[in-house]
């Protein structure tokens, strides 16, 4: 789900240098976080609207259509990843907003299962955890490349285990997936943040960097959403 970095700090002949690089990088990272933040707003609004509207959630989650809704975001990400190199930055941004709306539709069920206070509390805890790890990824001088393959393997394991547990319904497996998943996505938050920062230095040009900002926002968005969902499954208070 998270995207691997396309480049590293291996090219010293960057077209940007000194203050120009610092200011450009600051604006680039701000764009990434703005895209991600707006994406989360879209997701939250769609999820709340659908989850509080019986005319919408009953036919969706009370029928086999729920499986389509559940797996649609994964299919969307795979399609997005395959097409990103052949579309414009504007098209990539439009696809990102559409994906956030689809994700909101798939997450509407949390408003049917968990209390509003529990959802809000988990969101802020997730935001704090995400913020700390992303800040570390941005400021650390340690090269995190070597951890990438382990994180991707952990991600694949979490996805497979989650799909299997949809059919098994094992509470023990769900607990293990949640704990491991949170650790994996916190690691991916740090790794992706550093990767986004480093990709900018070697990809000068407004069009290229705008597309990188969208893809970077998608990576961080996915990590945050998964941290939130997994933490909610562990600590969320269900409706009576």
C-alpha positions in Angstrom: 0.0 0.0 0.0 2.8 2.4 0.8 5.0 3.5 -2.0 8.7 2.8 -2.2 11.0 5.8 -2.7 12.0 6.4 -6.3 15.3 8.1 -5.5 17.8 8.8 -2.7 20.3 11.4 -1.8 22.9 9.7 -4.1 23.2 12.5 -6.6 25.2 15.4 -5.3 24.6 17.4 -8.5 21.2 18.5 -7.5 19.8 21.4 -9.5 18.8 23.1 -6.3 21.2 24.1 -3.6 21.5 26.0 -0.3 18.6 28.4 0.6 16.8 27.7 -2.6 16.6 24.0 -1.7 15.6 24.7 1.9 12.7 27.0 0.9 11.6 24.7 -2.0 11.7 21.7 0.3 9.7 23.4 3.0 7.0 24.4 0.4 7.0 20.9 -1.0 6.5 19.2 2.4 3.8 21.7 3.3 2.0 20.8 0.0 2.3 17.1 0.9 0.8 17.6 4.3 -1.9 19.9 3.0 -2.9 17.3 0.4 -2.9 14.6 3.1 -4.9 16.8 5.5 -7.5 17.7 3.0 -7.8 14.1 2.0 -8.5 13.1 5.6 -11.2 15.8 5.7 -12.9 14.4 2.6 -12.7 10.9 4.0 -14.1 11.9 7.4 -17.0 13.9 5.8 -18.0 11.1 3.5 -17.7 8.5 6.2 -19.8 10.5 8.7 -22.5 11.4 6.1 -22.9 7.8 4.9 -22.7 6.4 8.4 -25.4 8.7 9.7 -27.8 8.2 6.7 -29.8 5.0 6.9 -30.9 5.4 3.3 -27.3 5.0 2.3 -25.7 2.6 4.8 -28.5 0.0 5.0 -28.4 -1.0 1.3 -24.6 -0.9 1.3 -23.6 -2.7 4.5 -26.7 -4.8 4.6 -26.0 -6.6 1.4 -23.0 -8.2 -0.5 -22.2 -4.7 -1.8 -20.3 -4.3 1.4 -17.5 -6.5 0.0 -17.2 -4.2 -3.0 -17.0 -1.2 -0.7 -14.4 -2.9 1.6 -12.0 -3.9 -1.2 -12.5 -0.9 -3.5 -9.8 1.3 -1.8 -7.2 -1.5 -2.3 -8.1 -1.8 -6.0 -8.0 2.0 -6.3 -4.5 2.2 -4.9 -3.2 -0.5 -7.2 -4.7 1.2 -10.2 -3.4 4.6 -9.1 0.1 3.2 -8.6 0.2 1.6 -12.1 -1.2 4.7 -13.9 0.7 7.5 -12.0 3.7 7.6 -14.4 1.4 8.1 -17.5 -0.9 10.8 -16.1 -0.5 14.5 -15.4 -0.1 16.0 -12.0 -3.6 17.4 -12.2 -5.1 14.1 -13.0 -3.1 12.4 -10.2 -4.5 15.0 -7.8 -8.1 14.4 -9.0 -7.6 10.7 -8.5 -6.3 11.2 -5.0 -9.4 13.2 -4.0 -11.6 10.5 -5.6 -9.7 7.8 -3.7 -10.2 9.7 -0.4 -13.9 9.8 -1.0 -14.0 6.0 -1.8 -12.0 5.4 1.4 -14.6 7.4 3.3 -17.4 5.3 1.9 -15.6 2.1 3.1 -15.0 3.6 6.6 -18.6 4.7 7.1 -19.2 1.5 9.1 -17.1 2.7 12.0 -19.8 5.2 12.9 -22.2 2.2 13.2 -19.9 0.2 15.4 -18.0 2.7 17.6 -19.0 5.6 19.7 -18.3 9.1 18.5 -16.2 9.9 21.5 -14.1 6.8 20.9 -13.6 7.6 17.3 -12.5 11.2 18.1 -10.2 10.1 20.9 -8.5 7.5 18.6 -8.1 10.0 15.8 -6.2 12.5 18.0 -4.0 9.7 19.5 -3.3 8.5 16.0 -2.5 12.0 14.9 0.0 12.5 17.7 1.7 9.2 17.0 1.8 9.9 13.3 3.1 13.4 13.9 6.0 12.3 16.1 7.1 9.6 13.6 6.8 11.8 10.6 8.8 14.6 12.3 11.5 12.0 13.1 11.6 10.9 9.5 12.0 14.5 8.3 14.7 15.5 10.8 16.8 12.3 11.3 20.2 12.0 9.6 20.1 8.3 9.7 19.6 6.6 6.3 16.4 4.5 6.7 16.7 2.8 3.3 17.8 -0.4 4.9 14.6 -0.7 6.8 12.4 -0.4 3.7 12.4 -4.0 2.7 11.5 -5.2 6.2 8.7 -2.8 6.4 7.3 -3.8 3.0 7.5 -7.5 4.0 5.7 -6.6 7.2 3.0 -4.7 5.3 2.4 -7.6 3.0 2.1 -9.9 5.9 -0.4 -7.6 7.6 -2.5 -7.3 4.5 -2.6 -11.1 3.9 -3.4 -11.8 7.6 -6.2 -9.2 7.6 -7.8 -10.6 4.5 -7.6 -14.2 5.9 -9.2 -13.0 9.2 -12.2 -11.5 7.4 -13.2 -15.1 6.8 -11.8 -16.6 10.1 -13.0 -14.0 12.5 -10.3 -14.8 15.0 -10.1 -12.3 17.9 -6.5 -13.4 18.7 -5.4 -13.0 15.1 -7.1 -9.6 14.9 -5.2 -8.5 18.1 -1.9 -9.7 16.6 -2.6 -8.0 13.3 -3.5 -4.8 15.0 -0.4 -4.6 17.2 2.0 -5.6 14.4 0.2 -3.4 11.9 0.5 -0.3 14.1 4.2 -0.8 14.4 4.6 -1.4 10.7 2.7 1.7 9.7 4.5 3.9 12.2 7.7 2.7 10.7 6.4 3.3 7.2 5.4 6.9 8.3 9.0 7.6 9.2 10.5 5.9 6.1 8.0 7.5 3.7 8.6 11.0 5.1 12.3 10.7 4.6 11.8 9.3 1.1 9.5 12.2 0.2 12.1 14.7 1.4 14.9 13.0 -0.5 12.9 12.5 -3.8 12.3 16.3 -4.0 16.0 17.1 -4.0 16.6 15.1 -7.2 13.4 15.8 -9.1 13.4 19.5 -9.9 10.5 20.9 -12.0 7.0 22.0 -11.0 5.1 19.2 -12.8 7.4 16.4 -11.4 7.4 17.8 -7.8 3.6 18.3 -7.8 3.1 14.7 -8.8 5.6 13.6 -6.1 3.6 15.7 -3.6 0.4 13.9 -4.5 2.1 10.4 -4.3 3.8 11.4 -1.0 0.5 12.5 0.4 -1.1 9.2 -0.6 1.7 7.2 1.2 1.3 9.2 4.4 -2.5 9.2 4.2 -2.5 5.4 3.9 -0.2 5.1 6.9 -2.3 7.4 9.0 -5.6 5.7 8.0 -4.2 2.3 8.9 -2.8 3.4 12.2 -6.2 4.9 13.0 -8.2 1.8 12.0 -5.9 -0.6 13.8 -5.8 1.5 16.9 -9.6 1.8 16.9 -10.0 -2.0 16.6 -7.8 -2.3 19.8 -9.1 0.5 22.0 -12.4 1.6 20.4 -15.5 1.6 22.6 -18.4 0.0 20.7 -22.0 1.2 20.7 -24.2 -0.4 23.3 
